[in-house]
């Protein structure tokens, strides 16, 4: 009997050792991800404007993919696709501002089940808390560039420093503290180089005194395309804000950080003001300011990727760790006169993707197969030996990494962008891309574009309707329909979460009118509501489009900044807030922001009445303690905002020119929100209470 027990224990021990050996052989995965990093701002991809030595090292030691394509070129949806291995219509996250359903299958959950330790550190941007991770620490929303508060396994933690450095610091701490008996999958994700491109302290003066080459299409006139290209609001010449261009003071900085910032930007801004530029000279200046700040942010990212690479080497992890660098979609570096993304045009469709897998990938290889972010989940499962659920839209490209040529790999790719109305007014569209051609359908306007990428790589002139391309059109339309059916998007035109259609507004512009005055929100008289900076998001989603409106409250702030009340976001909405103590009223429509602000601050720890009004003549007016202190010609909110009403915070997409950390701290009483014209006697009685 004793002999049998001894044999059994030895057998179990042997199994355990075999299991441990198997776990040790499975590679670790470090997935480095940034926000809005264009492939043509990476020297491994041939950048003519900057160098990225640490990203280049991944490509040099591994494989560069030249055609990694995004399914929906915008931050949140791209991330949701990566996690789920499915297109937006199947994972439910169509546009920024949606809520990711964390209960659904994701690849980190599958890797956990397969014995991997999983971690997510950095930018998340999916509204719900991360699931499927043993450890997570993420930015709130977009997060600021400096001194970011973060959410660590459900608890708020505050950090001081440059956000790119902070995210790396926290990642290195996790790598030191992880369970070293398990293989790990780490998602190391940066905010940078997202708008508004605030460089870190080490790179504030990088590129000073240099002229960065302009893209050939900077002055594109869009004559060769449909109205969609002309109706966007993302041009460098017209749509960059003073905040983007660093003509305003940054927020949430320490005195030391602000001193370094002002030393770098103060003299440059004074020189700009004296130059009094106009016309093409102004465009040139804006481009240089924008592109240099963008590349300075990229430089910080590259430096911190170097820190991670050094850690892996110094700790004996380099040979058994797959390192990947990618970004959530492409980006415009002045190409077509634009910044931002969203389009199916090449600059925003193509993601950077370089991968190093020691012993498997032949160093220095380049692959021109069409892969996609929808393939990442299946590929990670394949690498880890985890179970594939069988219903993913993507496929593993591990055979491509091993140098195999696959005859049955995709020859065409489907794309769909949904966010309209929305930031930058890019029309909804879907399309199909093959090696040579691209067909795009702007389906709300029933406009089509067709590009011959071989003859017109910059996509300047659509050949849709040209008889010479009639057969190409026919084939591509058939392929488009086939892909939609294969992916299960059988109703591609239907409204999606966040659309005005689902809020009963149909997205149509209405004639501005007084209408009947509605009192939408009134706090009980005498009731004081304490606000701690987190605020409260209400279930109410009133429609303030094409109407006068009045919002206000008695406020007793304990700090000089914070949102009192807001509705909407970066496309449509309003906000009443304090900016360094100065009451400010903001209205945003079609991504255009107008603000009216008091010249003097209200007192901290004292009661003041603040009120913002859009009157029947579309004049924005600001009142403090019953006295009108400022006014400006404004504009109506053209469409019903996607985001609902919130008190003490602007959650989700932002209306005003402030950061993600914008909560009001202090007390509020008698807060009101009216649509329509409010009688003077009612306003007077409100202020006199």
Legacy VTK file of the C-alpha trace (Angstrom):
# vtk DataFile Version 3.0
C-alpha trace
ASCII
DATASET POLYDATA
POINTS 689 float
0.000 0.000 0.000
2.827 2.369 0.946
4.531 1.590 -2.362
1.361 2.589 -4.286
1.039 5.876 -2.391
4.687 6.659 -3.002
4.286 5.896 -6.723
1.133 8.048 -6.909
2.846 11.010 -5.213
5.812 10.680 -7.546
3.456 10.595 -10.545
1.600 13.731 -9.383
4.896 15.507 -8.736
6.093 14.584 -12.208
2.912 15.981 -13.735
3.374 19.163 -11.767
6.947 19.560 -12.940
5.895 18.911 -16.526
3.174 21.529 -16.167
5.632 24.025 -14.739
8.075 23.300 -17.554
5.289 23.787 -20.110
4.339 27.127 -18.490
7.972 28.217 -18.557
8.207 27.466 -22.268
5.135 29.469 -23.149
6.236 32.982 -24.119
5.342 36.082 -22.172
3.517 38.745 -24.153
4.171 42.472 -23.778
1.641 44.381 -25.863
2.713 48.043 -26.075
-0.062 50.279 -27.337
-0.369 54.017 -27.909
-3.130 56.383 -28.926
-3.111 58.028 -32.369
0.433 57.165 -33.442
0.707 57.232 -37.222
2.943 54.638 -38.850
4.564 57.406 -40.897
5.815 58.969 -37.649
7.981 55.882 -36.991
11.422 55.695 -38.563
11.089 51.930 -39.071
8.242 52.821 -41.462
10.363 55.392 -43.258
9.403 58.555 -41.381
10.926 61.682 -42.893
10.270 63.820 -39.825
11.401 61.907 -36.704
13.317 58.905 -35.374
12.056 56.206 -32.998
15.076 54.012 -32.152
13.386 51.817 -29.544
10.335 51.027 -31.684
12.728 50.468 -34.584
14.611 47.894 -32.498
11.450 45.763 -32.227
11.111 45.856 -36.014
14.835 45.185 -36.534
14.734 42.152 -34.230
11.384 40.959 -35.560
8.746 41.678 -38.215
7.128 44.842 -39.542
3.625 44.656 -41.003
2.973 47.324 -43.628
-0.774 46.718 -43.913
-2.240 46.356 -40.452
-5.754 47.769 -40.900
-8.238 49.015 -38.304
-11.911 48.007 -38.463
-13.236 51.343 -37.110
-10.707 54.158 -36.887
-11.392 55.639 -33.477
-9.964 55.004 -29.999
-12.602 53.104 -27.998
-13.976 50.913 -30.799
-10.466 49.835 -31.814
-9.713 48.743 -28.251
-13.018 46.892 -27.974
-12.249 45.033 -31.210
-8.821 44.002 -29.940
-10.254 42.631 -26.693
-13.203 40.818 -28.272
-11.799 39.692 -31.622
-14.996 41.017 -33.206
-16.171 44.009 -35.225
-18.024 46.865 -33.513
-21.500 45.634 -34.455
-20.799 42.340 -32.660
-19.034 43.617 -29.521
-21.496 46.508 -29.034
-18.944 49.342 -28.874
-19.501 51.485 -31.973
-18.303 54.951 -30.977
-16.529 56.790 -28.195
-18.921 57.313 -25.309
-20.414 53.818 -25.510
-19.998 51.455 -22.535
-17.981 48.293 -23.131
-19.775 45.178 -21.875
-17.070 43.577 -19.761
-19.136 40.434 -19.214
-18.538 39.287 -22.792
-15.713 36.975 -23.845
-12.330 38.688 -24.184
-8.922 37.271 -24.938
-7.428 38.225 -21.503
-10.066 35.996 -19.859
-9.071 33.129 -22.127
-5.393 33.655 -21.306
-6.198 33.691 -17.589
-7.964 30.360 -18.024
-4.903 29.033 -19.839
-2.675 29.884 -16.871
-1.374 33.312 -17.826
-1.117 36.176 -15.365
-2.700 39.226 -17.014
-2.241 42.947 -16.412
-3.562 46.148 -17.985
-1.760 49.426 -17.184
-2.372 52.807 -18.823
-5.109 54.100 -21.084
-8.317 52.024 -21.150
-10.997 54.407 -22.529
-13.918 51.955 -22.549
-15.997 53.517 -19.709
-16.558 50.244 -17.825
-13.924 48.774 -15.499
-11.477 46.272 -17.033
-12.291 42.567 -16.665
-10.098 39.544 -17.305
-7.039 41.054 -15.624
-5.324 39.935 -12.421
-4.089 43.515 -12.039
-5.199 46.750 -13.651
-4.414 50.418 -13.217
-5.976 52.714 -15.796
-6.457 56.395 -16.543
-9.825 57.990 -15.947
-11.231 58.564 -19.420
-8.640 60.106 -21.692
-6.466 61.181 -18.788
-4.256 64.312 -18.573
-0.683 64.529 -19.817
0.593 65.549 -16.384
-0.150 64.325 -12.840
-2.744 61.678 -13.717
-5.202 60.197 -11.251
-5.608 56.499 -12.022
-7.947 53.710 -10.984
-6.092 50.716 -9.528
-8.182 47.567 -9.155
-11.177 49.800 -8.384
-9.455 52.350 -6.105
-8.396 55.890 -7.043
-4.681 56.681 -6.793
-3.028 60.020 -7.578
0.321 60.387 -9.307
2.665 63.328 -9.844
4.720 63.389 -13.014
4.484 63.121 -16.782
1.821 60.550 -17.656
3.957 58.597 -20.148
6.641 58.206 -17.462
4.073 57.422 -14.750
2.474 54.604 -16.763
5.922 53.099 -17.344
6.818 53.446 -13.652
3.683 51.543 -12.644
4.355 48.899 -15.294
7.875 48.276 -14.041
6.560 47.969 -10.483
4.068 45.343 -11.600
6.741 43.403 -13.486
8.790 43.288 -10.291
5.864 42.137 -8.125
4.172 39.654 -10.505
3.845 35.931 -9.856
7.062 34.707 -11.465
5.838 31.109 -11.622
3.424 31.984 -14.431
3.810 33.319 -17.959
2.324 36.793 -18.271
0.424 38.920 -20.741
0.918 42.637 -20.140
-1.034 45.387 -21.915
1.159 48.496 -21.513
-0.897 51.335 -22.999
-0.074 55.029 -23.331
-2.256 58.108 -23.664
0.311 59.761 -25.925
0.422 61.042 -28.597
-3.301 61.898 -28.338
-4.576 65.465 -28.661
-3.611 68.035 -27.238
-0.019 66.828 -27.498
1.608 68.165 -24.328
5.300 67.234 -24.416
7.124 65.914 -21.391
9.722 67.951 -19.479
12.641 66.266 -21.290
11.402 67.188 -24.757
9.871 70.670 -24.419
12.418 72.301 -26.730
13.107 69.353 -29.029
12.941 70.470 -32.702
13.208 74.165 -31.778
14.926 76.049 -34.604
14.024 73.368 -37.159
11.536 73.398 -40.034
9.760 70.066 -40.265
8.983 69.036 -43.887
5.362 69.594 -44.851
3.297 66.761 -46.339
2.606 67.112 -50.051
-1.166 67.193 -49.452
-1.194 69.818 -46.667
-3.121 72.202 -48.941
-5.547 69.617 -50.336
-8.709 71.256 -51.741
-10.806 68.012 -51.674
-12.126 68.658 -55.198
-11.619 65.053 -56.234
-13.871 63.592 -53.539
-17.442 63.804 -52.285
-18.887 66.397 -49.914
-17.833 64.337 -46.864
-14.194 65.389 -47.263
-15.197 69.060 -47.401
-17.666 69.015 -44.496
-15.292 67.645 -41.831
-14.030 69.868 -38.986
-10.469 68.633 -38.483
-8.260 70.953 -40.521
-5.040 72.366 -39.171
-5.752 75.758 -40.683
-9.250 76.227 -39.172
-9.896 73.799 -36.348
-6.879 73.602 -34.055
-7.742 75.408 -30.814
-5.545 77.805 -28.792
-5.255 74.947 -26.290
-3.926 72.637 -29.034
-1.450 75.303 -30.128
-0.206 75.963 -26.562
-1.385 79.571 -26.605
-3.169 79.038 -23.279
-1.816 78.060 -19.877
-1.946 74.321 -19.103
-3.923 73.033 -16.120
-3.164 70.720 -13.202
0.586 71.410 -13.305
2.857 71.689 -10.288
4.676 75.051 -9.971
7.919 73.394 -11.105
6.262 71.850 -14.160
4.602 75.145 -15.076
7.896 77.039 -14.766
9.597 74.655 -17.228
6.621 74.880 -19.574
6.560 78.676 -19.585
10.314 78.830 -20.106
9.875 76.700 -23.238
6.675 78.181 -24.687
6.630 81.756 -23.382
9.255 83.198 -25.751
7.869 81.238 -28.724
4.334 82.470 -28.083
5.476 86.078 -27.707
7.282 85.832 -31.051
4.129 84.442 -32.655
1.975 87.278 -31.319
4.407 89.884 -32.635
4.545 88.234 -36.063
0.753 88.680 -36.529
0.620 85.986 -39.205
-2.147 85.550 -41.773
-3.014 83.281 -44.698
-0.492 80.666 -45.742
2.084 81.962 -43.264
-0.363 81.203 -40.449
-0.987 77.690 -41.808
2.770 77.076 -41.913
3.131 78.218 -38.301
0.217 76.087 -37.099
1.589 73.020 -38.858
5.037 73.466 -37.304
3.609 73.992 -33.817
1.309 70.985 -34.141
3.760 68.515 -35.664
6.619 69.368 -33.308
4.450 68.886 -30.220
3.123 65.626 -31.643
6.645 64.305 -32.279
7.829 65.445 -28.845
5.110 63.250 -27.322
6.207 60.353 -29.549
9.786 60.817 -28.357
8.694 60.299 -24.739
6.837 57.141 -25.707
9.905 55.793 -27.502
12.138 56.558 -24.511
9.815 54.633 -22.213
9.626 51.669 -24.571
13.407 51.603 -24.184
12.971 51.376 -20.402
10.756 48.296 -20.788
13.188 46.669 -23.234
16.057 47.251 -20.802
14.062 45.696 -17.949
13.346 42.562 -19.974
17.013 42.202 -20.907
18.368 42.930 -17.427
15.982 40.427 -15.835
16.585 37.544 -18.210
13.138 37.788 -19.837
14.138 38.964 -23.306
14.546 35.565 -24.964
11.133 34.243 -23.858
9.046 37.400 -24.296
7.123 38.502 -27.365
7.187 42.297 -27.636
4.612 44.059 -29.811
4.208 47.723 -30.634
0.998 49.091 -32.152
-1.430 51.996 -31.921
-5.219 52.140 -31.957
-5.458 53.455 -35.512
-3.662 55.706 -37.967
-3.463 59.491 -37.771
-3.096 62.567 -39.999
0.192 64.430 -39.762
-1.099 67.326 -41.837
-1.884 64.932 -44.706
-4.901 66.361 -46.591
-4.581 69.374 -44.271
-5.864 67.300 -41.346
-5.153 66.053 -37.874
-7.228 63.236 -36.244
-8.361 59.921 -37.793
-11.844 58.291 -38.479
-11.660 58.015 -42.266
-11.163 54.893 -44.327
-8.475 56.796 -46.215
-5.040 55.187 -45.879
-3.418 57.445 -43.269
-6.078 56.656 -40.663
-6.847 53.101 -41.823
-3.304 51.777 -41.374
-2.035 50.983 -37.887
1.640 50.473 -37.050
2.403 46.899 -36.011
5.876 45.542 -35.273
6.548 42.328 -33.344
9.602 40.579 -31.931
9.450 36.849 -31.101
12.957 35.511 -30.437
13.594 32.154 -32.027
10.423 32.244 -34.117
10.403 35.421 -36.230
13.330 35.964 -38.557
14.818 39.369 -37.616
14.350 42.264 -39.999
11.464 40.798 -41.976
8.665 42.796 -43.603
5.199 41.380 -44.259
2.695 42.921 -46.655
-0.289 40.696 -45.876
-3.447 42.513 -44.742
-3.773 41.866 -41.013
-6.100 43.755 -38.671
-6.769 44.608 -35.049
-9.638 42.109 -35.277
-6.940 39.395 -35.638
-5.028 40.253 -32.457
-7.216 38.199 -30.089
-6.998 35.013 -32.179
-3.245 35.487 -32.537
-2.737 35.866 -28.774
-4.786 32.709 -28.173
-2.634 30.817 -30.661
0.594 32.047 -29.064
-0.569 31.114 -25.562
-2.122 27.774 -26.474
-5.466 29.030 -25.196
-8.854 27.857 -26.425
-10.390 29.746 -29.353
-14.187 30.083 -28.927
-14.669 29.630 -32.663
-16.888 32.655 -33.251
-14.236 35.358 -33.643
-14.173 37.544 -36.735
-10.380 37.565 -36.777
-7.844 34.870 -37.574
-4.481 34.026 -36.059
-1.545 35.298 -38.094
0.993 33.160 -36.195
1.725 31.237 -39.443
2.727 34.563 -41.036
5.031 35.261 -38.097
6.707 31.920 -38.730
7.399 32.903 -42.336
4.654 30.881 -43.990
2.755 32.187 -47.001
-0.949 31.454 -46.707
-2.857 31.034 -49.958
-6.190 31.446 -48.148
-5.284 34.655 -46.270
-7.689 37.571 -46.748
-7.656 39.365 -50.073
-10.203 42.005 -49.048
-10.963 43.936 -45.863
-14.185 45.453 -44.459
-14.352 48.792 -42.602
-17.191 50.666 -40.868
-17.160 54.048 -39.046
-20.330 55.047 -37.127
-19.732 58.265 -35.146
-21.901 60.951 -36.746
-23.006 63.403 -35.510
-19.772 63.470 -33.598
-16.421 65.113 -33.107
-14.934 66.425 -36.361
-18.135 65.771 -38.344
-16.806 62.813 -40.303
-19.750 61.182 -42.083
-20.688 57.573 -41.411
-19.216 55.238 -43.967
-18.292 51.671 -44.689
-16.205 50.158 -47.425
-13.972 47.446 -48.781
-10.249 47.535 -49.504
-8.316 45.142 -51.699
-4.637 45.237 -52.582
-5.253 47.737 -55.370
-8.712 49.285 -54.887
-10.853 50.891 -52.233
-14.621 51.456 -52.387
-16.253 53.718 -49.768
-19.965 54.325 -49.227
-21.056 57.440 -47.267
-24.478 55.957 -46.795
-26.366 58.825 -45.152
-25.705 60.962 -48.230
-25.700 58.022 -50.656
-22.279 59.105 -51.916
-19.660 56.672 -53.200
-15.917 56.962 -53.730
-13.588 54.585 -55.538
-9.805 54.847 -55.526
-7.168 53.107 -57.586
-4.414 52.902 -54.961
-1.841 51.906 -57.532
-2.349 55.038 -59.647
-3.538 57.370 -56.878
-1.904 56.327 -53.570
-2.800 59.671 -51.930
-6.510 59.115 -52.751
-6.972 62.564 -54.253
-9.412 61.686 -57.035
-12.320 59.276 -56.863
-12.935 57.322 -60.063
-16.413 56.196 -59.029
-18.699 56.486 -62.054
-15.801 56.392 -64.518
-16.805 53.888 -67.256
-13.275 52.521 -67.278
-13.836 51.242 -63.725
-17.373 49.903 -64.171
-16.310 46.278 -63.757
-14.228 47.150 -60.673
-17.228 48.907 -59.105
-19.442 45.909 -59.727
-16.941 43.451 -58.235
-16.272 45.589 -55.169
-19.953 46.152 -54.419
-20.523 42.408 -54.569
-17.526 41.833 -52.301
-18.766 44.499 -49.877
-22.117 42.737 -49.586
-20.429 39.372 -49.164
-18.240 40.641 -46.318
-21.201 42.220 -44.520
-23.101 38.950 -44.688
-20.060 36.930 -43.608
-19.532 39.202 -40.583
-23.220 39.285 -39.703
-23.712 43.020 -40.275
-26.870 42.489 -42.282
-28.321 45.918 -41.350
-25.330 48.226 -41.817
-27.443 51.397 -41.966
-29.340 50.929 -38.715
-28.893 53.472 -35.867
-26.344 52.497 -33.213
-26.014 53.454 -29.522
-25.298 57.182 -29.291
-27.082 58.105 -32.524
-29.647 60.940 -32.482
-32.130 58.568 -34.132
-32.279 56.539 -30.951
-33.006 59.677 -28.955
-35.932 60.712 -31.154
-34.079 63.588 -32.812
-33.272 62.039 -36.200
-30.126 64.185 -36.302
-31.867 66.874 -38.365
-31.193 70.540 -37.798
-34.141 72.471 -36.519
-34.913 76.120 -36.927
-33.942 78.066 -33.819
-37.050 79.025 -31.868
-38.153 80.090 -28.431
-40.746 77.404 -27.941
-42.462 76.835 -24.648
-40.229 77.361 -21.636
-39.493 74.125 -19.776
-38.074 73.798 -16.282
-36.003 70.632 -16.545
-34.172 70.633 -13.264
-34.750 72.416 -9.949
-33.135 71.518 -6.683
-35.431 71.794 -3.648
-35.194 75.235 -2.095
-32.817 75.454 0.809
-31.183 72.095 0.091
-27.390 72.175 -0.082
-25.678 69.402 -2.032
-22.048 68.637 -1.162
-19.891 67.704 -4.153
-16.546 65.958 -3.727
-15.156 66.193 -7.254
-16.736 62.971 -8.553
-20.093 64.531 -9.431
-23.227 62.706 -10.446
-24.358 61.539 -13.888
-28.144 61.779 -14.194
-30.451 59.577 -16.227
-31.956 62.644 -17.897
-31.165 63.346 -21.575
-33.185 66.459 -22.465
-32.919 67.872 -25.982
-31.494 71.428 -25.909
-30.999 71.651 -29.678
-32.163 74.841 -31.448
-33.472 76.339 -28.190
-32.569 79.142 -25.794
-31.384 77.781 -22.472
-30.538 78.925 -18.958
-28.445 77.057 -16.373
-27.227 78.258 -13.022
-26.855 77.677 -9.304
-25.713 79.042 -6.016
-22.175 77.713 -5.541
-19.781 77.611 -2.602
-16.548 76.204 -4.048
-13.710 74.817 -1.958
-11.367 74.956 -4.966
-11.065 77.313 -7.924
-11.810 74.855 -10.770
-14.693 72.531 -11.520
-17.824 71.880 -13.573
-21.136 72.859 -11.995
-23.423 71.369 -14.650
-22.861 69.937 -18.134
-24.649 68.067 -20.885
-23.119 66.663 -24.063
-19.544 66.414 -25.219
-17.000 67.301 -27.879
-19.619 67.632 -30.625
-22.730 69.171 -29.027
-23.544 70.396 -25.548
-23.103 73.037 -22.866
-21.179 73.450 -19.647
-21.162 75.931 -16.752
-17.896 75.768 -14.819
-15.245 77.618 -12.839
-11.864 78.220 -14.448
-9.365 79.487 -11.876
-12.380 80.763 -10.026
-13.820 82.599 -13.033
-17.365 81.508 -13.958
-17.428 80.323 -17.578
-20.287 79.258 -19.847
-19.509 77.071 -22.879
-21.591 75.846 -25.809
-20.300 73.397 -28.374
-21.942 72.654 -31.721
-20.528 70.731 -34.686
-17.286 70.445 -32.689
-17.006 74.268 -32.546
-16.602 75.678 -29.047
-17.712 79.139 -27.926
-17.194 80.362 -24.371
-18.006 83.438 -22.349
-16.121 84.038 -19.108
-16.111 86.477 -16.209
-13.050 88.667 -15.794
-12.948 88.194 -12.029
-13.105 84.998 -9.946
-15.764 84.215 -7.373
-14.617 83.668 -3.810
-13.647 80.262 -2.495
-15.577 79.125 0.598
-18.300 81.727 0.003
-21.686 81.622 -1.739
-22.099 83.148 -5.214
-24.804 82.839 -7.836
-23.558 81.938 -11.324
-25.764 81.714 -14.414
-25.187 81.012 -18.098
-27.753 81.926 -20.746
-28.211 81.462 -24.463
-30.895 84.006 -25.260
-33.442 84.181 -28.099
-30.913 86.033 -30.313
-28.269 83.333 -29.742
-26.173 85.620 -27.570
-24.326 83.869 -24.769
-24.614 85.812 -21.546
-22.996 85.274 -18.163
-24.343 86.545 -14.833
-22.699 86.580 -11.412
-24.846 87.460 -8.388
-27.551 88.784 -10.686
-25.283 91.117 -12.644
-24.412 90.498 -16.301
-20.624 90.374 -16.418
-19.916 89.209 -19.991
-21.585 88.354 -23.293
-20.564 87.121 -26.740
-22.327 86.225 -29.964
-22.872 82.496 -29.645
-24.537 79.660 -31.512
-27.300 77.189 -30.853
-26.660 73.526 -30.150
-27.443 72.073 -33.579
-28.223 68.505 -32.520
-29.249 66.638 -29.399
-26.077 65.733 -27.457
-25.122 62.077 -27.078
-24.029 62.428 -23.432
-26.640 62.983 -20.740
-26.859 65.557 -17.976
-24.310 65.596 -15.155
-23.917 67.699 -12.009
-20.545 68.551 -10.517
-18.580 66.954 -13.363
-18.365 66.677 -17.155
-18.158 62.937 -17.709
-17.424 61.127 -20.961
-16.640 63.370 -23.924
-15.863 66.952 -22.823
-17.759 70.115 -23.730
-15.418 72.761 -22.313
-11.740 73.500 -22.678
-10.686 71.582 -19.571
-9.242 68.188 -18.755
-10.779 64.869 -17.766
-10.278 65.757 -14.096
-12.868 68.530 -13.867
-15.024 67.727 -10.850
-16.458 70.506 -8.682
-15.571 70.469 -4.978
-17.734 72.402 -2.577
-21.470 72.903 -2.119
-24.281 73.741 -4.542
-27.871 74.803 -3.889
-30.886 75.807 -5.993
-29.397 74.479 -9.235
-31.728 74.986 -12.225
-31.845 74.176 -15.922
-34.428 75.744 -18.264
-35.079 75.416 -21.969
-36.617 78.518 -23.499
-36.727 82.143 -22.386
-37.025 82.657 -18.628
-38.992 85.648 -17.322
-36.926 88.381 -15.631
-38.920 88.212 -12.394
-38.198 84.502 -12.060
-34.492 85.133 -12.571
-34.576 87.936 -10.004
-36.287 85.767 -7.391
-33.755 82.985 -8.050
-30.797 85.287 -7.391
-32.371 86.937 -4.348
-32.874 83.682 -2.402
LINES 1 690
689 0 1 2 3 4 5 6 7 8 9 10 11 12 13 14 15 16 17 18 19 20 21 22 23 24 25 26 27 28 29 30 31 32 33 34 35 36 37 38 39 40 41 42 43 44 45 46 47 48 49 50 51 52 53 54 55 56 57 58 59 60 61 62 63 64 65 66 67 68 69 70 71 72 73 74 75 76 77 78 79 80 81 82 83 84 85 86 87 88 89 90 91 92 93 94 95 96 97 98 99 100 101 102 103 104 105 106 107 108 109 110 111 112 113 114 115 116 117 118 119 120 121 122 123 124 125 126 127 128 129 130 131 132 133 134 135 136 137 138 139 140 141 142 143 144 145 146 147 148 149 150 151 152 153 154 155 156 157 158 159 160 161 162 163 164 165 166 167 168 169 170 171 172 173 174 175 176 177 178 179 180 181 182 183 184 185 186 187 188 189 190 191 192 193 194 195 196 197 198 199 200 201 202 203 204 205 206 207 208 209 210 211 212 213 214 215 216 217 218 219 220 221 222 223 224 225 226 227 228 229 230 231 232 233 234 235 236 237 238 239 240 241 242 243 244 245 246 247 248 249 250 251 252 253 254 255 256 257 258 259 260 261 262 263 264 265 266 267 268 269 270 271 272 273 274 275 276 277 278 279 280 281 282 283 284 285 286 287 288 289 290 291 292 293 294 295 296 297 298 299 300 301 302 303 304 305 306 307 308 309 310 311 312 313 314 315 316 317 318 319 320 321 322 323 324 325 326 327 328 329 330 331 332 333 334 335 336 337 338 339 340 341 342 343 344 345 346 347 348 349 350 351 352 353 354 355 356 357 358 359 360 361 362 363 364 365 366 367 368 369 370 371 372 373 374 375 376 377 378 379 380 381 382 383 384 385 386 387 388 389 390 391 392 393 394 395 396 397 398 399 400 401 402 403 404 405 406 407 408 409 410 411 412 413 414 415 416 417 418 419 420 421 422 423 424 425 426 427 428 429 430 431 432 433 434 435 436 437 438 439 440 441 442 443 444 445 446 447 448 449 450 451 452 453 454 455 456 457 458 459 460 461 462 463 464 465 466 467 468 469 470 471 472 473 474 475 476 477 478 479 480 481 482 483 484 485 486 487 488 489 490 491 492 493 494 495 496 497 498 499 500 501 502 503 504 505 506 507 508 509 510 511 512 513 514 515 516 517 518 519 520 521 522 523 524 525 526 527 528 529 530 531 532 533 534 535 536 537 538 539 540 541 542 543 544 545 546 547 548 549 550 551 552 553 554 555 556 557 558 559 560 561 562 563 564 565 566 567 568 569 570 571 572 573 574 575 576 577 578 579 580 581 582 583 584 585 586 587 588 589 590 591 592 593 594 595 596 597 598 599 600 601 602 603 604 605 606 607 608 609 610 611 612 613 614 615 616 617 618 619 620 621 622 623 624 625 626 627 628 629 630 631 632 633 634 635 636 637 638 639 640 641 642 643 644 645 646 647 648 649 650 651 652 653 654 655 656 657 658 659 660 661 662 663 664 665 666 667 668 669 670 671 672 673 674 675 676 677 678 679 680 681 682 683 684 685 686 687 688
